[in-house]
Amino acid sequence: MANFEYEIMEELGVLSTNQSGWTKELNLISWNGRPPKFDIRDWSPDHEKMGKGLTFSNEELKELQEIINEIDL
Amino acid sequence: MANFEYEIMEELGVLSTNQSGWTKELNLISWNGRPPKFDIRDWSPDHEKMGKGLTFSNEELKELQEIINEIDL
């Protein structure tokens, strides 16, 4: 896996936890010293390992918020 | 890439469009005939190609909604 640095600037919330204790989380993360972005991905219980995820800009998260708020969940 | 089938049951919204026309979208997708799940991923302009993405259960999307609604975007 490529070498990279990350820093979790803010832990915003846990969406779910699976049987092996991995959590799907929304965090604010700075990757390789760049400005932090919103980030949804899976994390191991000890937070040492991470799964594939997606990053979101402010505008994207705002748009996602509007779309989700229209859905009858 | 592994062989798989998918059906977009409902197009829920576009979060963003990048310079090459790819769109980051929230859709309801059935993968390999399984019950549909919420799905966020990038799509090519002609919707023929897709990027890596994440799937969400109803509960996860509800939890994400609550978390995002607490953030001052």
Backbone of each chain as nested JSON, in Angstrom:
{
  "chains": [
    {"id": "A", "residues": [
      {"number": 1, "name": "MET", "atoms": {"N": [0.856, -1.173, 0.0], "CA": [0.0, 0.0, 0.0], "C": [0.902, 1.237, 0.0]}},
      {"number": 2, "name": "ALA", "atoms": {"N": [0.516, 2.278, -0.762], "CA": [1.323, 3.496, -0.875], "C": [1.562, 4.075, 0.516]}},
      {"number": 3, "name": "ASN", "atoms": {"N": [2.712, 4.8, 0.671], "CA": [3.027, 5.427, 1.938], "C": [2.236, 6.722, 2.049]}},
      {"number": 4, "name": "PHE", "atoms": {"N": [1.555, 6.937, 3.13], "CA": [0.823, 8.205, 3.275], "C": [0.672, 8.504, 4.76]}},
      {"number": 5, "name": "GLU", "atoms": {"N": [0.403, 9.763, 5.038], "CA": [0.188, 10.208, 6.418], "C": [-1.259, 10.673, 6.534]}},
      {"number": 6, "name": "TYR", "atoms": {"N": [-1.782, 10.511, 7.716], "CA": [-3.122, 11.082, 7.937], "C": [-3.218, 11.526, 9.387]}},
      {"number": 7, "name": "GLU", "atoms": {"N": [-4.097, 12.487, 9.634], "CA": [-4.355, 12.931, 11.001], "C": [-5.863, 13.113, 11.147]}},
      {"number": 8, "name": "ILE", "atoms": {"N": [-6.452, 12.421, 12.124], "CA": [-7.886, 12.589, 12.379], "C": [-8.061, 13.875, 13.185]}},
      {"number": 9, "name": "MET", "atoms": {"N": [-8.578, 14.901, 12.528], "CA": [-8.717, 16.205, 13.177], "C": [-9.921, 16.212, 14.109]}},
      {"number": 10, "name": "GLU", "atoms": {"N": [-10.967, 15.487, 13.69], "CA": [-12.172, 15.452, 14.536], "C": [-12.942, 14.167, 14.268]}},
      {"number": 11, "name": "GLU", "atoms": {"N": [-13.338, 13.464, 15.328], "CA": [-14.172, 12.279, 15.174], "C": [-15.63, 12.731, 15.232]}},
      {"number": 12, "name": "LEU", "atoms": {"N": [-16.353, 12.589, 14.162], "CA": [-17.702, 13.162, 14.087], "C": [-18.796, 12.16, 14.444]}},
      {"number": 13, "name": "GLY", "atoms": {"N": [-18.568, 10.869, 14.163], "CA": [-19.598, 9.91, 14.564], "C": [-19.401, 8.533, 13.959]}},
      {"number": 14, "name": "VAL", "atoms": {"N": [-20.038, 7.551, 14.623], "CA": [-19.982, 6.158, 14.171], "C": [-21.316, 5.79, 13.544]}},
      {"number": 15, "name": "LEU", "atoms": {"N": [-21.293, 5.315, 12.301], "CA": [-22.529, 4.943, 11.599], "C": [-22.96, 3.537, 11.993]}},
      {"number": 16, "name": "SER", "atoms": {"N": [-21.967, 2.656, 12.189], "CA": [-22.303, 1.271, 12.558], "C": [-21.047, 0.536, 13.044]}},
      {"number": 17, "name": "THR", "atoms": {"N": [-21.298, -0.589, 13.716], "CA": [-20.201, -1.45, 14.155], "C": [-20.529, -2.871, 13.711]}},
      {"number": 18, "name": "ASN", "atoms": {"N": [-19.573, -3.561, 13.049], "CA": [-19.908, -4.921, 12.588], "C": [-19.48, -5.965, 13.619]}},
      {"number": 19, "name": "GLN", "atoms": {"N": [-19.743, -7.258, 13.302], "CA": [-19.5, -8.297, 14.321], "C": [-18.044, -8.34, 14.753]}},
      {"number": 20, "name": "SER", "atoms": {"N": [-17.129, -7.999, 13.871], "CA": [-15.721, -8.091, 14.284], "C": [-15.226, -6.784, 14.91]}},
      {"number": 21, "name": "GLY", "atoms": {"N": [-16.183, -5.884, 15.176], "CA": [-15.805, -4.682, 15.915], "C": [-15.332, -3.526, 15.043]}},
      {"number": 22, "name": "TRP", "atoms": {"N": [-15.282, -3.755, 13.732], "CA": [-14.896, -2.651, 12.851], "C": [-16.04, -1.627, 12.812]}},
      {"number": 23, "name": "THR", "atoms": {"N": [-15.679, -0.355, 12.772], "CA": [-16.703, 0.689, 12.797], "C": [-16.667, 1.482, 11.496]}},
      {"number": 24, "name": "LYS", "atoms": {"N": [-17.842, 1.816, 10.988], "CA": [-17.943, 2.721, 9.832], "C": [-18.141, 4.113, 10.428]}},
      {"number": 25, "name": "GLU", "atoms": {"N": [-17.169, 5.032, 10.127], "CA": [-17.152, 6.32, 10.815], "C": [-17.116, 7.494, 9.846]}},
      {"number": 26, "name": "LEU", "atoms": {"N": [-17.676, 8.623, 10.32], "CA": [-17.482, 9.908, 9.633], "C": [-16.495, 10.693, 10.487]}},
      {"number": 27, "name": "ASN", "atoms": {"N": [-15.373, 11.069, 9.885], "CA": [-14.352, 11.858, 10.576], "C": [-13.91, 13.009, 9.686]}},
      {"number": 28, "name": "LEU", "atoms": {"N": [-13.207, 13.939, 10.298], "CA": [-12.567, 15.022, 9.543], "C": [-11.079, 14.682, 9.546]}},
      {"number": 29, "name": "ILE", "atoms": {"N": [-10.539, 14.406, 8.337], "CA": [-9.17, 13.885, 8.261], "C": [-8.311, 14.735, 7.319]}},
      {"number": 30, "name": "SER", "atoms": {"N": [-7.077, 15.015, 7.774], "CA": [-6.092, 15.663, 6.911], "C": [-5.194, 14.568, 6.354]}},
      {"number": 31, "name": "TRP", "atoms": {"N": [-5.166, 14.474, 5.031], "CA": [-4.326, 13.459, 4.361], "C": [-3.048, 14.132, 3.857]}},
      {"number": 32, "name": "ASN", "atoms": {"N": [-1.911, 13.576, 4.245], "CA": [-0.607, 14.073, 3.764], "C": [-0.447, 15.576, 3.969]}},
      {"number": 33, "name": "GLY", "atoms": {"N": [-0.962, 16.041, 5.096], "CA": [-0.764, 17.438, 5.467], "C": [-1.662, 18.403, 4.717]}},
      {"number": 34, "name": "ARG", "atoms": {"N": [-2.564, 17.858, 3.881], "CA": [-3.465, 18.758, 3.128], "C": [-4.621, 19.202, 4.035]}},
      {"number": 35, "name": "PRO", "atoms": {"N": [-5.357, 20.243, 3.597], "CA": [-6.511, 20.691, 4.389], "C": [-7.47, 19.519, 4.657]}},
      {"number": 36, "name": "PRO", "atoms": {"N": [-8.04, 19.451, 5.872], "CA": [-8.868, 18.304, 6.226], "C": [-10.122, 18.196, 5.357]}},
      {"number": 37, "name": "LYS", "atoms": {"N": [-10.548, 16.949, 5.116], "CA": [-11.791, 16.693, 4.37], "C": [-12.648, 15.734, 5.198]}},
      {"number": 38, "name": "PHE", "atoms": {"N": [-13.951, 15.775, 4.96], "CA": [-14.824, 14.793, 5.605], "C": [-14.513, 13.429, 5.013]}},
      {"number": 39, "name": "ASP", "atoms": {"N": [-14.658, 12.395, 5.811], "CA": [-14.155, 11.078, 5.386], "C": [-15.014, 9.989, 6.002]}},
      {"number": 40, "name": "ILE", "atoms": {"N": [-15.546, 9.122, 5.168], "CA": [-16.329, 7.983, 5.669], "C": [-15.57, 6.718, 5.294]}},
      {"number": 41, "name": "ARG", "atoms": {"N": [-15.206, 5.915, 6.301], "CA": [-14.543, 4.617, 6.027], "C": [-14.631, 3.727, 7.247]}},
      {"number": 42, "name": "ASP", "atoms": {"N": [-14.256, 2.479, 7.023], "CA": [-14.255, 1.511, 8.119], "C": [-12.919, 1.557, 8.855]}},
      {"number": 43, "name": "TRP", "atoms": {"N": [-12.974, 1.348, 10.192], "CA": [-11.783, 1.339, 11.032], "C": [-11.794, 0.096, 11.913]}},
      {"number": 44, "name": "SER", "atoms": {"N": [-10.586, -0.466, 12.13], "CA": [-10.476, -1.614, 13.033], "C": [-10.729, -1.134, 14.468]}},
      {"number": 45, "name": "PRO", "atoms": {"N": [-11.05, -2.078, 15.371], "CA": [-11.365, -1.695, 16.749], "C": [-10.273, -0.845, 17.398]}},
      {"number": 46, "name": "ASP", "atoms": {"N": [-8.993, -1.157, 17.087], "CA": [-7.908, -0.384, 17.715], "C": [-7.514, 0.826, 16.859]}},
      {"number": 47, "name": "HIS", "atoms": {"N": [-8.299, 1.067, 15.793], "CA": [-8.068, 2.221, 14.905], "C": [-6.71, 2.173, 14.231]}},
      {"number": 48, "name": "GLU", "atoms": {"N": [-6.043, 1.025, 14.242], "CA": [-4.732, 0.898, 13.603], "C": [-4.885, 0.62, 12.105]}},
      {"number": 49, "name": "LYS", "atoms": {"N": [-5.993, -0.057, 11.734], "CA": [-6.189, -0.381, 10.316], "C": [-7.432, 0.33, 9.793]}},
      {"number": 50, "name": "MET", "atoms": {"N": [-7.417, 0.639, 8.48], "CA": [-8.575, 1.304, 7.886], "C": [-8.955, 0.581, 6.598]}},
      {"number": 51, "name": "GLY", "atoms": {"N": [-10.221, 0.712, 6.227], "CA": [-10.705, 0.124, 4.977], "C": [-10.788, 1.216, 3.923]}},
      {"number": 52, "name": "LYS", "atoms": {"N": [-11.288, 0.827, 2.737], "CA": [-11.472, 1.824, 1.682], "C": [-12.556, 2.795, 2.113]}},
      {"number": 53, "name": "GLY", "atoms": {"N": [-12.456, 4.024, 1.655], "CA": [-13.476, 4.981, 2.039], "C": [-13.628, 6.064, 0.992]}},
      {"number": 54, "name": "LEU", "atoms": {"N": [-14.384, 7.065, 1.357], "CA": [-14.634, 8.183, 0.46], "C": [-14.389, 9.484, 1.206]}},
      {"number": 55, "name": "THR", "atoms": {"N": [-13.875, 10.49, 0.488], "CA": [-13.726, 11.799, 1.096], "C": [-14.764, 12.74, 0.469]}},
      {"number": 56, "name": "PHE", "atoms": {"N": [-15.139, 13.745, 1.252], "CA": [-16.172, 14.697, 0.824], "C": [-15.72, 16.12, 1.147]}},
      {"number": 57, "name": "SER", "atoms": {"N": [-15.921, 17.012, 0.203], "CA": [-15.695, 18.434, 0.489], "C": [-16.893, 18.939, 1.303]}},
      {"number": 58, "name": "ASN", "atoms": {"N": [-16.775, 20.179, 1.844], "CA": [-17.907, 20.791, 2.569], "C": [-19.159, 20.813, 1.704]}},
      {"number": 59, "name": "GLU", "atoms": {"N": [-18.97, 21.24, 0.436], "CA": [-20.126, 21.384, -0.459], "C": [-20.771, 20.02, -0.715]}},
      {"number": 60, "name": "GLU", "atoms": {"N": [-19.921, 18.995, -0.891], "CA": [-20.473, 17.662, -1.14], "C": [-21.266, 17.167, 0.066]}},
      {"number": 61, "name": "LEU", "atoms": {"N": [-20.745, 17.42, 1.274], "CA": [-21.458, 16.934, 2.46], "C": [-22.771, 17.707, 2.64]}},
      {"number": 62, "name": "LYS", "atoms": {"N": [-22.725, 19.004, 2.308], "CA": [-23.946, 19.836, 2.39], "C": [-24.995, 19.283, 1.404]}},
      {"number": 63, "name": "GLU", "atoms": {"N": [-24.537, 18.959, 0.197], "CA": [-25.441, 18.419, -0.833], "C": [-25.995, 17.062, -0.379]}},
      {"number": 64, "name": "LEU", "atoms": {"N": [-25.116, 16.234, 0.213], "CA": [-25.545, 14.919, 0.698], "C": [-26.595, 15.095, 1.792]}},
      {"number": 65, "name": "GLN", "atoms": {"N": [-26.37, 16.069, 2.662], "CA": [-27.326, 16.345, 3.739], "C": [-28.705, 16.674, 3.153]}},
      {"number": 66, "name": "GLU", "atoms": {"N": [-28.722, 17.549, 2.15], "CA": [-30.004, 17.944, 1.539], "C": [-30.695, 16.747, 0.884]}},
      {"number": 67, "name": "ILE", "atoms": {"N": [-29.905, 15.933, 0.179], "CA": [-30.478, 14.759, -0.508], "C": [-31.058, 13.782, 0.527]}},
      {"number": 68, "name": "ILE", "atoms": {"N": [-30.275, 13.483, 1.582], "CA": [-30.733, 12.514, 2.589], "C": [-31.978, 13.036, 3.3]}},
      {"number": 69, "name": "ASN", "atoms": {"N": [-32.002, 14.342, 3.582], "CA": [-33.159, 14.9, 4.3], "C": [-34.449, 14.837, 3.476]}},
      {"number": 70, "name": "GLU", "atoms": {"N": [-34.337, 14.592, 2.17], "CA": [-35.515, 14.439, 1.301], "C": [-36.009, 12.986, 1.307]}},
      {"number": 71, "name": "ILE", "atoms": {"N": [-35.184, 12.072, 1.792], "CA": [-35.534, 10.642, 1.721], "C": [-36.347, 10.242, 2.953]}},
      {"number": 72, "name": "ASP", "atoms": {"N": [-37.382, 9.446, 2.747], "CA": [-38.197, 8.959, 3.863], "C": [-37.522, 7.706, 4.419]}},
      {"number": 73, "name": "LEU", "atoms": {"N": [-36.572, 7.902, 5.363], "CA": [-35.796, 6.762, 5.881], "C": [-36.57, 5.968, 6.918]}}
    ]},
    {"id": "B", "residues": [
      {"number": 1, "name": "MET", "atoms": {"N": [-11.437, -6.976, -13.155], "CA": [-12.421, -6.665, -12.135], "C": [-13.407, -7.844, -12.096]}},
      {"number": 2, "name": "ALA", "atoms": {"N": [-13.835, -8.214, -10.857], "CA": [-14.741, -9.352, -10.68], "C": [-16.013, -9.104, -11.492]}},
      {"number": 3, "name": "ASN", "atoms": {"N": [-16.681, -10.2, -11.906], "CA": [-17.919, -10.1, -12.649], "C": [-19.066, -9.856, -11.677]}},
      {"number": 4, "name": "PHE", "atoms": {"N": [-19.881, -8.849, -11.909], "CA": [-20.999, -8.61, -11.0], "C": [-22.108, -7.908, -11.782]}},
      {"number": 5, "name": "GLU", "atoms": {"N": [-23.307, -7.982, -11.222], "CA": [-24.458, -7.292, -11.822], "C": [-24.923, -6.218, -10.855]}},
      {"number": 6, "name": "TYR", "atoms": {"N": [-25.471, -5.187, -11.439], "CA": [-26.07, -4.179, -10.549], "C": [-27.266, -3.569, -11.264]}},
      {"number": 7, "name": "GLU", "atoms": {"N": [-28.21, -3.058, -10.471], "CA": [-29.356, -2.344, -11.037], "C": [-29.601, -1.107, -10.18]}},
      {"number": 8, "name": "ILE", "atoms": {"N": [-29.582, 0.061, -10.821], "CA": [-29.875, 1.299, -10.096], "C": [-31.392, 1.385, -9.942]}},
      {"number": 9, "name": "MET", "atoms": {"N": [-31.867, 1.16, -8.729], "CA": [-33.307, 1.147, -8.459], "C": [-33.856, 2.567, -8.409]}},
      {"number": 10, "name": "GLU", "atoms": {"N": [-33.018, 3.477, -7.862], "CA": [-33.484, 4.874, -7.756], "C": [-32.279, 5.803, -7.724]}},
      {"number": 11, "name": "GLU", "atoms": {"N": [-32.305, 6.849, -8.537], "CA": [-31.255, 7.857, -8.517], "C": [-31.671, 8.932, -7.514]}},
      {"number": 12, "name": "LEU", "atoms": {"N": [-30.927, 9.06, -6.429], "CA": [-31.379, 9.947, -5.354], "C": [-30.771, 11.34, -5.441]}},
      {"number": 13, "name": "GLY", "atoms": {"N": [-29.553, 11.458, -5.967], "CA": [-28.997, 12.806, -6.099], "C": [-27.529, 12.825, -6.45]}},
      {"number": 14, "name": "VAL", "atoms": {"N": [-27.1, 13.969, -6.985], "CA": [-25.706, 14.186, -7.368], "C": [-25.054, 15.116, -6.353]}},
      {"number": 15, "name": "LEU", "atoms": {"N": [-23.954, 14.658, -5.736], "CA": [-23.256, 15.475, -4.735], "C": [-22.342, 16.478, -5.418]}},
      {"number": 16, "name": "SER", "atoms": {"N": [-21.716, 16.06, -6.523], "CA": [-20.793, 16.964, -7.23], "C": [-20.463, 16.396, -8.612]}},
      {"number": 17, "name": "THR", "atoms": {"N": [-19.919, 17.29, -9.445], "CA": [-19.46, 16.889, -10.776], "C": [-18.043, 17.419, -10.956]}},
      {"number": 18, "name": "ASN", "atoms": {"N": [-17.097, 16.553, -11.365], "CA": [-15.72, 17.06, -11.496], "C": [-15.461, 17.543, -12.92]}},
      {"number": 19, "name": "GLN", "atoms": {"N": [-14.194, 18.041, -13.153], "CA": [-13.926, 18.676, -14.465], "C": [-14.124, 17.701, -15.627]}},
      {"number": 20, "name": "SER", "atoms": {"N": [-13.9, 16.399, -15.385], "CA": [-14.058, 15.484, -16.53], "C": [-15.491, 14.942, -16.622]}},
      {"number": 21, "name": "GLY", "atoms": {"N": [-16.382, 15.543, -15.848], "CA": [-17.797, 15.193, -15.988], "C": [-18.243, 14.019, -15.133]}},
      {"number": 22, "name": "TRP", "atoms": {"N": [-17.293, 13.433, -14.405], "CA": [-17.696, 12.344, -13.501], "C": [-18.516, 12.921, -12.349]}},
      {"number": 23, "name": "THR", "atoms": {"N": [-19.524, 12.169, -11.929], "CA": [-20.412, 12.67, -10.868], "C": [-20.319, 11.765, -9.645]}},
      {"number": 24, "name": "LYS", "atoms": {"N": [-20.316, 12.402, -8.465], "CA": [-20.392, 11.629, -7.213], "C": [-21.878, 11.592, -6.854]}},
      {"number": 25, "name": "GLU", "atoms": {"N": [-22.451, 10.378, -6.776], "CA": [-23.899, 10.248, -6.653], "C": [-24.312, 9.376, -5.472]}},
      {"number": 26, "name": "LEU", "atoms": {"N": [-25.5, 9.677, -4.944], "CA": [-26.168, 8.771, -3.994], "C": [-27.3, 8.092, -4.762]}},
      {"number": 27, "name": "ASN", "atoms": {"N": [-27.24, 6.774, -4.824], "CA": [-28.279, 5.997, -5.504], "C": [-28.713, 4.84, -4.614]}},
      {"number": 28, "name": "LEU", "atoms": {"N": [-29.827, 4.243, -5.001], "CA": [-30.275, 3.002, -4.359], "C": [-29.979, 1.898, -5.37]}},
      {"number": 29, "name": "ILE", "atoms": {"N": [-29.071, 0.976, -5.005], "CA": [-28.597, -0.004, -5.983], "C": [-28.732, -1.435, -5.45]}},
      {"number": 30, "name": "SER", "atoms": {"N": [-29.232, -2.315, -6.325], "CA": [-29.249, -3.739, -6.006], "C": [-28.026, -4.377, -6.663]}},
      {"number": 31, "name": "TRP", "atoms": {"N": [-27.193, -4.988, -5.834], "CA": [-25.977, -5.646, -6.335], "C": [-26.226, -7.154, -6.424]}},
      {"number": 32, "name": "ASN", "atoms": {"N": [-25.974, -7.717, -7.589], "CA": [-26.099, -9.178, -7.786], "C": [-27.455, -9.709, -7.311]}},
      {"number": 33, "name": "GLY", "atoms": {"N": [-28.484, -8.923, -7.577], "CA": [-29.844, -9.373, -7.262], "C": [-30.201, -9.299, -5.788]}},
      {"number": 34, "name": "ARG", "atoms": {"N": [-29.288, -8.786, -4.98], "CA": [-29.599, -8.698, -3.534], "C": [-30.489, -7.475, -3.272]}},
      {"number": 35, "name": "PRO", "atoms": {"N": [-31.075, -7.422, -2.062], "CA": [-31.915, -6.256, -1.725], "C": [-31.115, -4.962, -1.916]}},
      {"number": 36, "name": "PRO", "atoms": {"N": [-31.762, -3.912, -2.427], "CA": [-31.033, -2.667, -2.723], "C": [-30.456, -2.006, -1.463]}},
      {"number": 37, "name": "LYS", "atoms": {"N": [-29.305, -1.364, -1.648], "CA": [-28.676, -0.61, -0.555], "C": [-28.362, 0.792, -1.068]}},
      {"number": 38, "name": "PHE", "atoms": {"N": [-28.277, 1.737, -0.131], "CA": [-27.844, 3.083, -0.516], "C": [-26.379, 3.001, -0.933]}},
      {"number": 39, "name": "ASP", "atoms": {"N": [-25.986, 3.835, -1.872], "CA": [-24.665, 3.671, -2.488], "C": [-24.143, 5.029, -2.922]}},
      {"number": 40, "name": "ILE", "atoms": {"N": [-22.943, 5.352, -2.452], "CA": [-22.304, 6.61, -2.876], "C": [-21.046, 6.237, -3.648]}},
      {"number": 41, "name": "ARG", "atoms": {"N": [-20.951, 6.673, -4.899], "CA": [-19.74, 6.423, -5.711], "C": [-19.726, 7.379, -6.895]}},
      {"number": 42, "name": "ASP", "atoms": {"N": [-18.564, 7.374, -7.55], "CA": [-18.397, 8.215, -8.738], "C": [-18.851, 7.449, -9.984]}},
      {"number": 43, "name": "TRP", "atoms": {"N": [-19.446, 8.195, -10.94], "CA": [-19.908, 7.607, -12.198], "C": [-19.384, 8.447, -13.365]}},
      {"number": 44, "name": "SER", "atoms": {"N": [-19.048, 7.744, -14.466], "CA": [-18.623, 8.456, -15.662], "C": [-19.838, 9.178, -16.26]}},
      {"number": 45, "name": "PRO", "atoms": {"N": [-19.582, 10.174, -17.131], "CA": [-20.692, 10.953, -17.704], "C": [-21.756, 10.079, -18.382]}},
      {"number": 46, "name": "ASP", "atoms": {"N": [-21.313, 8.988, -19.046], "CA": [-22.303, 8.137, -19.736], "C": [-22.808, 7.013, -18.809]}},
      {"number": 47, "name": "HIS", "atoms": {"N": [-22.384, 7.07, -17.547], "CA": [-22.827, 6.094, -16.538], "C": [-22.395, 4.672, -16.886]}},
      {"number": 48, "name": "GLU", "atoms": {"N": [-21.456, 4.511, -17.823], "CA": [-20.963, 3.181, -18.192], "C": [-19.888, 2.702, -17.227]}},
      {"number": 49, "name": "LYS", "atoms": {"N": [-19.125, 3.661, -16.651], "CA": [-18.054, 3.264, -15.726], "C": [-18.358, 3.794, -14.332]}},
      {"number": 50, "name": "MET", "atoms": {"N": [-17.855, 3.062, -13.319], "CA": [-18.054, 3.519, -11.947], "C": [-16.731, 3.47, -11.208]}},
      {"number": 51, "name": "GLY", "atoms": {"N": [-16.629, 4.301, -10.154], "CA": [-15.439, 4.287, -9.314], "C": [-15.733, 3.506, -8.05]}},
      {"number": 52, "name": "LYS", "atoms": {"N": [-14.735, 3.502, -7.145], "CA": [-14.94, 2.823, -5.861], "C": [-15.991, 3.6, -5.074]}},
      {"number": 53, "name": "GLY", "atoms": {"N": [-16.729, 2.875, -4.253], "CA": [-17.745, 3.57, -3.472], "C": [-18.033, 2.847, -2.175]}},
      {"number": 54, "name": "LEU", "atoms": {"N": [-19.06, 3.309, -1.521], "CA": [-19.468, 2.732, -0.243], "C": [-20.964, 2.443, -0.294]}},
      {"number": 55, "name": "THR", "atoms": {"N": [-21.37, 1.363, 0.368], "CA": [-22.804, 1.083, 0.495], "C": [-23.225, 1.334, 1.936]}},
      {"number": 56, "name": "PHE", "atoms": {"N": [-24.491, 1.66, 2.104], "CA": [-25.031, 1.996, 3.426], "C": [-26.371, 1.303, 3.607]}},
      {"number": 57, "name": "SER", "atoms": {"N": [-26.567, 0.726, 4.792], "CA": [-27.895, 0.203, 5.132], "C": [-28.787, 1.399, 5.501]}},
      {"number": 58, "name": "ASN", "atoms": {"N": [-30.103, 1.15, 5.645], "CA": [-31.029, 2.201, 6.09], "C": [-30.556, 2.805, 7.402]}},
      {"number": 59, "name": "GLU", "atoms": {"N": [-30.202, 1.936, 8.357], "CA": [-29.794, 2.411, 9.694], "C": [-28.538, 3.279, 9.587]}},
      {"number": 60, "name": "GLU", "atoms": {"N": [-27.588, 2.832, 8.749], "CA": [-26.355, 3.615, 8.607], "C": [-26.648, 4.994, 8.018]}},
      {"number": 61, "name": "LEU", "atoms": {"N": [-27.551, 5.031, 7.03], "CA": [-27.836, 6.334, 6.408], "C": [-28.593, 7.236, 7.398]}},
      {"number": 62, "name": "LYS", "atoms": {"N": [-29.451, 6.621, 8.204], "CA": [-30.178, 7.395, 9.234], "C": [-29.181, 7.965, 10.246]}},
      {"number": 63, "name": "GLU", "atoms": {"N": [-28.213, 7.143, 10.637], "CA": [-27.185, 7.576, 11.591], "C": [-26.34, 8.688, 10.973]}},
      {"number": 64, "name": "LEU", "atoms": {"N": [-25.998, 8.522, 9.69], "CA": [-25.203, 9.544, 8.986], "C": [-25.979, 10.857, 8.927]}},
      {"number": 65, "name": "GLN", "atoms": {"N": [-27.283, 10.74, 8.684], "CA": [-28.135, 11.937, 8.631], "C": [-28.076, 12.688, 9.96]}},
      {"number": 66, "name": "GLU", "atoms": {"N": [-28.208, 11.934, 11.068], "CA": [-28.188, 12.577, 12.393], "C": [-26.844, 13.239, 12.669]}},
      {"number": 67, "name": "ILE", "atoms": {"N": [-25.759, 12.526, 12.308], "CA": [-24.416, 13.07, 12.554], "C": [-24.205, 14.352, 11.742]}},
      {"number": 68, "name": "ILE", "atoms": {"N": [-24.569, 14.307, 10.455], "CA": [-24.349, 15.478, 9.583], "C": [-25.197, 16.656, 10.054]}},
      {"number": 69, "name": "ASN", "atoms": {"N": [-26.419, 16.36, 10.496], "CA": [-27.301, 17.452, 10.936], "C": [-26.791, 18.149, 12.199]}},
      {"number": 70, "name": "GLU", "atoms": {"N": [-25.835, 17.528, 12.898], "CA": [-25.22, 18.145, 14.08], "C": [-24.028, 19.03, 13.695]}},
      {"number": 71, "name": "ILE", "atoms": {"N": [-23.559, 18.898, 12.451], "CA": [-22.349, 19.63, 12.038], "C": [-22.745, 21.0, 11.492]}},
      {"number": 72, "name": "ASP", "atoms": {"N": [-21.961, 22.002, 11.85], "CA": [-22.217, 23.357, 11.341], "C": [-21.503, 23.473, 9.995]}},
      {"number": 73, "name": "LEU", "atoms": {"N": [-22.204, 23.082, 8.915], "CA": [-21.559, 23.078, 7.578], "C": [-21.517, 24.465, 6.957]}}
    ]}
  ]
}
